[in-house]
Amino acid sequence: MHYTRNGHFNHLHVPDYWHNYWSKYPEGYTILEALFDWIGHVDKMVDKLNEYTDEHVSFKKSLEQLKEDMTDFAIHFDKEIHDIRVEFNSRLDNFLTEIYDNIGDITRDKMDEWLQDGTLENFLEAVEGHIDFLEQNTYKLGKTSFTWEVF
C-alpha cells in the first residue's frame, strides 16, 4: 500500500509477472483466487479508510468555518451590546437630567395638588398620630432610647 499526498491509500496491485508462479502449479489458480479475494477485501478497507479521510477533512473544514462564524458572531454581539449600553446610558442620563432640572417644579406642583385635594392634610394628621404614639411608647434613658412595640 502506498500513501499518496492527498491522504488516500492506493489499492493493492498484483504484478502481471507473478502469473508465471501461479500457472506452473496445478493448484496455483486457487492460490490466485485466494490472493485476489484477499486483495478485494483490502481494497474495500482502503476505500473505507479513504472515505473516512475525506469525511475527516470535510469535518475539519466545517469546524474551522464554524469557529470563524462564531468569532464573527461574538465580535458582532459584543459591538451590539456596547451600542445598547451606550444608548441606555445616554437615555438614562437624559432622563435623570430632565428629572433633576424639573424636580423643584414637579414637587411644587404635586404639593399644590395634595394641598388642594386634602391629601397633604391627611398625611400630616397621620404623621402627627404616629409621633404621638411614639412619644407615648418611648422611654429615654440617657442617650439610649427603647421603644415598646404594641400590637
N, C-alpha and C positions, 0 to 999 in steps of 0.2 A: 504494500500500500504506500502510495506516495501522497504526501501532503502538499497541496497547492497553495499559492499565495492568497487566494480568496477565502481560505478557511475550509475548503471542501477536500474530501478524500477522493482519489480515483478508484475505479473498480479494479479488481484483480484481473490479470490477463495471463492466460497460459500461452507461452510462446509456441508458435507453429512447429518449430523444430523438435519439440517434445513428442510429436506424433510418432516418430520412429520408435520411441521407447514403448509406446502402447501397442503398436501394431506388430511387434516382434513376438509377443506372448499371446497365447490363445485367450487368456483371461484379461488381457490388457484393456479391452473395451470396458469391462466392468469397473476397472480402476479409473478409467477416464470418466465414466458416468458418475462415479462417486466424487471424483475431483470436481467435475462441472457442477454437481449438486451442491457440494460444499462451497464452491466459488459463488454460486447463485445465492446461497444464504448470506455469505459475507457481503456480497454486493447489495443485498437488501438492507443489511445492517449499516453499510456505508451510506446508502441513500437516506436512511432514517437519521443517521448522525448528521448528514449534510442538511436535512430539513431542520433539525434541532439547532444547528449552527445558524441557519438563516433566521429562524424564529428568535434566537438569542440576539442576533444583530438588530433585527427589527424591534425587539423589545427594548434594547439598549437605546436605539434612536428615539423611540416613543418616550422613554423615561427622560432622556435629555430634553426633548421638546416640552414635556410636562414640567420639568424643572425650570426651563426658560419661561414658560407661560405663567407658572406660579410666582416666579420672581417679578415678572412684569405686573402681575395682578397685585402683589404685595406693594410694589412701588406706587401703583395707581391708587390702591386703597389707602396707603399712608398719606398720599397727596390729598385725597378726598377728605380724610379725617382731619388733616391740617386745615383745609379750606373750611370745613364745617366748624372747627374750633374758632378760627379767626372770625367767621360770620357770627357765631354765637356770642363770643366775647364783645364784638362790636355792637350787636343789638343789646346785650346786657348793659354795656357802658352807656349807650344812648338812653335806655330805659331808666337807669339809675340817675343819670344826669337830669333827665326830664323830671323825675320824682324829686330829686334834690332841689332843683330850681323852683319847683312848684309846691313843695311841701308846706310852706307857710300859707299859701293861698288855699290849698286843699284842706289844711287843718282849720283855718279860719272859717271856710265855707261849711265844713262839717259841724263845727261847734255852733255856728249860727243856726244851722238846720236843727241840731239837737236842742238848742235853746228854744226855738220856735215850736217844736212838736212835743216838748216836755221830757224828752229822753234824758237830757242833761240833769234836770231837776230830780228825776227818778234815780239816776246814777248817784248823784250827790247824797240823796237820802239813804241809799243802800250803803254807801261808804260810811256815812255817819253812824248808821246802825252797827256796822262791823267794828268801828272804832270804839263805840260804847261797850260792845260785847268784850272786846279785847281789854279795855281798861278795867272792866269788872272782874275779869278772869286772869289777870296778870298780877303777880306779886313780885316786887322788886327787892332783891337782897343785895345791897352794894351795887356792884357793876353787873351782876348776873341777874337775869330775869327768867322766871319759869312761867310757862303758860299751861293752864289746866285745860285739857280738851274735854269739852262737854258734848256728849252725843245725845 
